[in-house]
Amino acid sequence: MVLISIIVPVYNAGKYLKECIESLINQTYKDIEIICINDGSTDNSLNILEKYAQKDNRIKIYSQENKGEAETRNLGLKLAKGKYIMALDADDRCSLDTIETSLKIAEKKQLDIVINFLNVRLNLDKRMPSEISYTTVWQLFYKKKLLENNPDITYNKNLQMGPDAVFTHKLLGLTSKTEINKESKYFYRRHNLQISKIIENQPDKLLDNIRIWFEDLCDFYTKRDWWKSHNDHFINYLCEQPFTSYLRANWNNEQKKELFNLIHNTVKKYNLKIHFTYSNNRVNLFKKFMACNTYKEFELYRFISYWYFKYVDLKKIYFSKTNVL
């Protein structure tokens, strides 16, 4: 049978850890190793892992002082012995046939990557795999050989937020042998202790992370001479990651200006073309963003658009009530 490695970073996840481990040890596909890396937890996480490891020798526990998400995931990659690698966050769980269905698709069609767990926000069910520029790391089921052949692809330890987005963006750019597994399900838990949620409310830290995203990816693309061959891949990433952050975070005007210029200057510097093979509201808004000369021009457009659609909605409500009367 084919050995599958599942990497589970664990940091103070005791409240949810049992559900996570249960979803793995009860997988319908049994030839797996579950690599649990205790990243300096101060709760009962380690005790829970040790109790499960006593009952199931597929569970392998490694403990370290707290080093953060990136270094913890990098250790997991070094330890993985399977032909395929998958990840699961310690506060989440997945459907019990996830590994079996992913492996079946990968082996039957000789794929390098299987994308699991349809993400509604990214409209993955409406897009071709080649149009997907990044995923969360727990959405990917991929050949270890991809990393063995590309040792420069690791998680950036300088990133507090988004190391998996940069990592998966690079990984997805390596191959076209990719397909979506529509049968798998991932049960994602939202809570206030998630790093991404904490940093999203701290625009200074978020902007620091975005600067590192650009520095890392621009260096990576330049070394591999990817700018022409992967134009669309990078543009998709700009739309889905830094532009989405521009729209969501609570920026001040100086921060908006910096991020606007960072995106625009990168596109100009590498002579990138704004081209999409799919369409949605965010894509259309991003095209408008790129057509503007300053962040103030774009903000004015957003302001006018907001009140225009607000007016249209109020008008519809008014006339619907008038017609009823």
C-alpha positions as CSV (number, residue, x, y, z in Angstrom):
1,M,0.0,0.0,0.0
2,V,1.0,3.6,-0.4
3,L,2.1,5.4,2.7
4,I,0.5,8.8,3.3
5,S,1.9,11.4,5.7
6,I,-0.4,13.7,7.6
7,I,1.2,16.7,9.3
8,V,-0.6,18.1,12.4
9,P,0.9,21.2,14.0
10,V,-0.3,21.4,17.6
11,Y,-0.3,24.5,19.8
12,N,-2.7,24.7,22.8
13,A,-5.4,22.8,20.9
14,G,-6.5,20.6,23.8
15,K,-10.1,21.7,23.5
16,Y,-10.5,20.4,20.0
17,L,-7.6,18.0,19.5
18,K,-9.5,14.8,20.2
19,E,-11.9,15.4,17.3
20,C,-9.0,16.1,15.0
21,I,-7.1,12.9,15.9
22,E,-10.3,10.8,15.8
23,S,-11.0,12.0,12.2
24,L,-7.5,10.7,11.2
25,I,-7.2,7.4,13.0
26,N,-10.7,6.4,11.7
27,Q,-9.9,7.1,8.1
28,T,-11.1,4.4,5.7
29,Y,-7.6,4.3,4.3
30,K,-5.3,2.9,6.9
31,D,-1.7,3.1,5.7
32,I,-0.9,6.5,7.1
33,E,1.5,8.2,9.5
34,I,0.2,11.0,11.7
35,I,3.0,13.4,12.4
36,C,1.9,15.5,15.4
37,I,4.3,18.4,16.3
38,N,3.7,19.9,19.7
39,D,4.9,23.5,19.3
40,G,5.4,24.3,23.0
41,S,1.8,23.9,24.1
42,T,1.1,24.9,27.7
43,D,-2.3,23.2,27.9
44,N,-3.1,19.4,27.9
45,S,-2.4,18.9,24.2
46,L,0.7,16.8,24.8
47,N,-1.1,14.5,27.2
48,I,-3.9,13.9,24.8
49,L,-1.4,13.1,22.0
50,E,0.5,10.6,24.2
51,K,-2.7,8.8,25.2
52,Y,-3.7,8.3,21.5
53,A,-0.1,7.3,20.6
54,Q,-0.2,4.5,23.2
55,K,-3.2,3.0,21.4
56,D,-2.2,3.8,17.8
57,N,1.4,3.4,16.6
58,R,0.7,5.4,13.5
59,I,0.8,8.5,15.6
60,K,4.3,10.0,15.9
61,I,4.8,12.8,18.4
62,Y,7.6,15.5,18.2
63,S,7.9,18.3,20.8
64,Q,9.8,21.6,20.5
65,E,9.9,25.0,22.1
66,N,7.3,27.3,20.5
67,K,8.6,28.3,17.1
68,G,5.4,29.2,15.3
69,E,3.4,27.9,12.3
70,A,6.1,28.1,9.6
71,E,8.9,26.3,11.4
72,T,6.5,23.7,12.8
73,R,5.2,22.8,9.3
74,N,8.8,22.8,7.9
75,L,9.7,20.2,10.5
76,G,6.7,18.1,9.5
77,L,7.9,18.2,5.9
78,K,11.3,16.9,6.9
79,L,9.9,14.1,9.0
80,A,7.3,12.9,6.4
81,K,8.1,9.6,4.8
82,G,5.0,9.0,2.7
83,K,4.6,9.2,-1.0
84,Y,1.9,11.8,-0.5
85,I,1.6,14.6,2.1
86,M,-1.4,16.1,3.6
87,A,-2.0,18.5,6.6
88,L,-4.7,19.0,9.1
89,D,-5.0,21.8,11.7
90,A,-5.3,20.6,15.2
91,D,-8.6,22.4,15.8
92,D,-10.3,21.0,12.7
93,R,-11.4,17.6,11.3
94,C,-12.0,16.1,7.9
95,S,-14.4,13.5,6.5
96,L,-13.3,9.9,7.1
97,D,-12.9,9.1,3.4
98,T,-10.7,12.1,2.6
99,I,-7.5,10.2,2.2
100,E,-9.0,7.3,0.4
101,T,-10.8,9.4,-2.2
102,S,-7.8,11.7,-2.7
103,L,-5.4,8.8,-3.2
104,K,-7.8,7.1,-5.6
105,I,-8.0,10.2,-7.8
106,A,-4.2,10.9,-7.6
107,E,-3.2,7.3,-8.5
108,K,-5.8,6.8,-11.2
109,K,-5.0,10.0,-13.1
110,Q,-1.3,10.2,-12.2
111,L,-1.7,13.6,-10.5
112,D,0.8,15.6,-8.5
113,I,-1.7,17.5,-6.5
114,V,-5.3,16.9,-5.4
115,I,-7.2,19.9,-4.1
116,N,-9.7,18.9,-1.3
117,F,-12.5,20.6,0.5
118,L,-14.3,23.0,-1.8
119,N,-13.9,26.6,-0.7
120,V,-17.1,28.5,-1.4
121,R,-15.3,31.9,-1.1
122,L,-12.8,31.0,-3.8
123,N,-15.6,29.5,-6.0
124,L,-13.4,26.4,-6.6
125,D,-16.4,24.5,-7.8
126,K,-16.7,27.0,-10.7
127,R,-13.1,27.2,-11.6
128,M,-10.6,25.0,-13.4
129,P,-7.6,23.8,-11.2
130,S,-5.2,25.8,-13.4
131,E,-7.1,29.0,-12.3
132,I,-6.4,28.4,-8.6
133,S,-3.4,30.4,-7.4
134,Y,-3.4,29.3,-3.8
135,T,-5.2,27.3,-1.2
136,T,-4.9,26.8,2.5
137,V,-2.4,24.0,3.1
138,W,-5.0,21.6,4.5
139,Q,-6.7,21.6,1.1
140,L,-3.8,20.0,-0.6
141,F,-2.9,16.3,-1.0
142,Y,0.4,16.2,-3.0
143,K,3.4,14.2,-3.9
144,K,6.3,14.5,-1.6
145,K,8.5,14.3,-4.8
146,L,7.4,17.9,-5.7
147,L,9.3,19.1,-2.6
148,E,12.2,16.8,-3.0
149,N,12.7,18.2,-6.6
150,N,12.2,21.8,-5.3
151,P,14.0,22.1,-1.9
152,D,13.7,25.9,-2.0
153,I,10.0,25.6,-1.4
154,T,9.4,25.8,2.3
155,Y,7.3,27.8,4.7
156,N,8.7,31.3,5.3
157,K,9.5,31.6,9.0
158,N,9.3,35.4,8.9
159,L,5.6,35.2,8.1
160,Q,3.1,35.3,11.0
161,M,0.2,35.2,8.7
162,G,-0.2,33.6,5.3
163,P,2.9,31.2,5.2
164,D,0.6,28.5,3.8
165,A,-0.8,30.8,1.1
166,V,2.7,31.6,-0.2
167,F,3.8,28.0,0.1
168,T,0.8,26.6,-1.8
169,H,1.0,29.3,-4.4
170,K,4.5,28.1,-5.3
171,L,3.6,24.5,-5.1
172,L,0.6,24.9,-7.5
173,G,2.8,26.8,-9.9
174,L,5.0,23.7,-10.3
175,T,2.6,21.4,-12.1
176,S,-0.6,21.3,-14.2
177,K,-1.3,17.7,-13.0
178,T,-3.9,18.9,-10.6
179,E,-7.6,18.1,-10.0
180,I,-10.3,18.9,-7.4
181,N,-11.7,16.2,-5.1
182,K,-15.3,17.1,-4.7
183,E,-16.1,14.2,-2.4
184,S,-14.0,15.2,0.6
185,K,-15.2,17.5,3.4
186,Y,-13.3,19.7,5.9
187,F,-14.8,20.9,9.1
188,Y,-13.1,24.3,9.8
189,R,-13.5,25.8,13.2
190,R,-13.4,29.5,13.7
191,H,-12.4,30.9,17.1
192,N,-10.7,34.0,18.5
193,L,-7.3,32.4,19.1
194,Q,-6.5,31.9,15.5
195,I,-3.4,33.8,14.4
196,S,-5.0,34.9,11.1
197,K,-8.0,36.4,12.9
198,I,-5.8,38.2,15.5
199,I,-3.5,39.7,12.9
200,E,-6.3,40.8,10.6
201,N,-7.3,43.2,13.3
202,Q,-3.8,44.5,13.5
203,P,-3.2,46.3,10.2
204,D,0.4,47.2,11.0
205,K,1.4,43.5,11.4
206,L,-0.7,42.5,8.4
207,L,1.1,45.1,6.3
208,D,4.4,43.8,7.5
209,N,3.4,40.3,6.4
210,I,2.2,41.5,3.0
211,R,5.6,43.2,2.4
212,I,7.2,39.8,3.1
213,W,4.8,38.1,0.7
214,F,5.9,40.3,-2.1
215,E,9.6,40.1,-1.3
216,D,9.5,36.3,-1.1
217,L,7.4,35.7,-4.2
218,C,9.1,38.3,-6.4
219,D,12.5,36.7,-5.5
220,F,11.1,33.2,-6.2
221,Y,9.6,34.2,-9.6
222,T,12.8,36.0,-10.7
223,K,15.1,33.1,-9.9
224,R,12.8,30.7,-11.8
225,D,12.1,33.1,-14.7
226,W,8.4,32.6,-14.1
227,W,7.1,36.1,-14.9
228,K,6.0,35.4,-18.4
229,S,5.1,31.8,-18.1
230,H,3.2,32.3,-14.8
231,N,1.7,35.7,-15.4
232,D,-1.9,34.6,-14.8
233,H,-0.9,32.5,-11.7
234,F,0.6,35.6,-10.1
235,I,-2.2,37.9,-11.0
236,N,-4.7,35.5,-9.6
237,Y,-2.7,35.5,-6.3
238,L,-2.6,39.3,-6.2
239,C,-6.4,39.4,-6.6
240,E,-7.1,36.7,-4.0
241,Q,-4.5,37.7,-1.3
242,P,-3.2,41.2,-1.1
243,F,-6.1,42.8,-2.8
244,T,-8.6,40.9,-0.6
245,S,-6.6,42.2,2.4
246,Y,-6.9,45.7,1.0
247,L,-10.7,45.4,0.9
248,R,-11.1,43.8,4.3
249,A,-8.6,45.2,6.8
250,N,-9.1,48.4,8.8
251,W,-6.4,50.4,7.1
252,N,-5.6,54.1,7.5
253,N,-5.0,56.2,4.4
254,E,-1.2,55.9,4.5
255,Q,-1.5,52.1,4.7
256,K,-4.0,52.0,1.8
257,K,-1.7,54.1,-0.3
258,E,1.3,51.9,0.4
259,L,-0.5,48.7,-0.4
260,F,-2.1,50.2,-3.5
261,N,1.4,51.3,-4.7
262,L,3.0,48.0,-3.8
263,I,0.5,46.1,-6.0
264,H,0.6,48.5,-8.9
265,N,4.4,48.9,-8.9
266,T,4.9,45.1,-8.9
267,V,2.6,44.7,-11.9
268,K,4.4,47.5,-13.8
269,K,8.0,46.4,-12.8
270,Y,7.5,42.9,-14.2
271,N,5.2,43.9,-17.1
272,L,2.3,41.7,-16.0
273,K,-0.9,41.6,-17.9
274,I,-4.2,41.8,-16.1
275,H,-5.9,38.7,-17.5
276,F,-8.4,36.3,-16.0
277,T,-10.0,33.2,-17.4
278,Y,-12.8,33.4,-15.0
279,S,-15.0,36.1,-13.6
280,N,-16.6,37.1,-10.2
281,N,-17.3,40.2,-8.3
282,R,-13.8,40.4,-6.8
283,V,-12.1,40.0,-10.2
284,N,-14.2,42.8,-11.6
285,L,-13.4,45.0,-8.7
286,F,-9.7,44.2,-8.9
287,K,-9.7,45.2,-12.6
288,K,-11.1,48.5,-11.6
289,F,-8.5,48.8,-8.8
290,M,-5.7,48.2,-11.4
291,A,-7.3,50.8,-13.8
292,C,-7.1,53.5,-11.1
293,N,-4.0,55.8,-10.9
294,T,-4.2,56.4,-7.1
295,Y,-5.8,54.8,-4.1
296,K,-7.9,57.9,-3.7
297,E,-9.4,57.4,-7.1
298,F,-10.3,53.8,-6.2
299,E,-11.7,54.8,-2.8
300,L,-13.9,57.4,-4.5
301,Y,-15.2,54.7,-6.9
302,R,-15.9,52.4,-3.9
303,F,-17.8,55.1,-2.1
304,I,-19.9,56.0,-5.1
305,S,-20.6,52.4,-5.9
306,Y,-21.6,51.7,-2.3
307,W,-24.2,54.5,-2.2
308,Y,-25.4,53.8,-5.7
309,F,-26.2,50.1,-4.9
310,K,-27.6,51.2,-1.5
311,Y,-30.0,53.6,-3.4
312,V,-31.0,50.9,-5.8
313,D,-31.7,48.4,-3.0
314,L,-33.8,51.0,-1.1
315,K,-35.6,51.9,-4.3
316,K,-36.5,48.2,-4.8
317,I,-37.8,47.9,-1.2
318,Y,-39.8,51.1,-1.5
319,F,-41.5,50.2,-4.7
320,S,-42.2,46.6,-3.6
321,K,-44.0,47.9,-0.6
322,T,-45.8,50.5,-2.7
323,N,-47.0,47.9,-5.1
324,V,-48.3,45.7,-2.2
325,L,-50.2,48.7,-0.8
